[in-house]
Amino acid sequence: MDLSMSKLTLISAAAVTFAVAGCSTSAQQATSAGRTTTTVPSTSTTTASATPSHPAATAPSRPTSPTSAAPTRQPCDVLTPDVATKYVGDDAQQRFAYDGHPPVPVGDGACYYTGATREIEVSIRPRPTDPTAPINHFHVISPEKRVDALGFEAYWFGPGEAIVAVKNGLVVSVKVANIKGDWSDQDRADEIELANLVIPRVG
């Protein structure tokens, strides 16, 4: 009697396991498990993993929308180490202060990398209302400084010195430059490419 009850308990447990896993042949497998009690744990595990088409089984493994596609106001969300390496080189290192005496902190509104010969920066800050602020003082937002190569409103800060755009009350600035020497045509081309990557992401 004890043996029969043990078998009945085992069969019931196996049937519940198969029903949860969504297996259509649970009754047959439970019967088989009743005959060979030592194979029930491995059979149950195999059956549960062999039903990937069941919605309940696949839902946890589905990837969610990548966070990189979401709008952001954080410059380091768009200027990642991989992006910096592409434009600066394999020796790209994030810096938290600009060279100076004393060094000037980069702050939370910018992301800045340097390599042996190049630097790259993305900043996202509120548009200043102070007329003496550089963007206003130098009349950056003006038709003659428009970057025609971009499909959205963006401007050269100066003669090839960084691209800026005003979006949602923010000023987005993108810079790729040689650490020593003037901006080159390659720097300008890279700034346009980086602006295309960065500015549409800001929101």
Summary of the structure (lengths in Angstrom):
residues: 203
radius of gyration: 30.3
end to end distance: 71.3
largest distance: 95.9
contacts: 534
relative contact order: 0.10
helix: 44%
strand: 20%
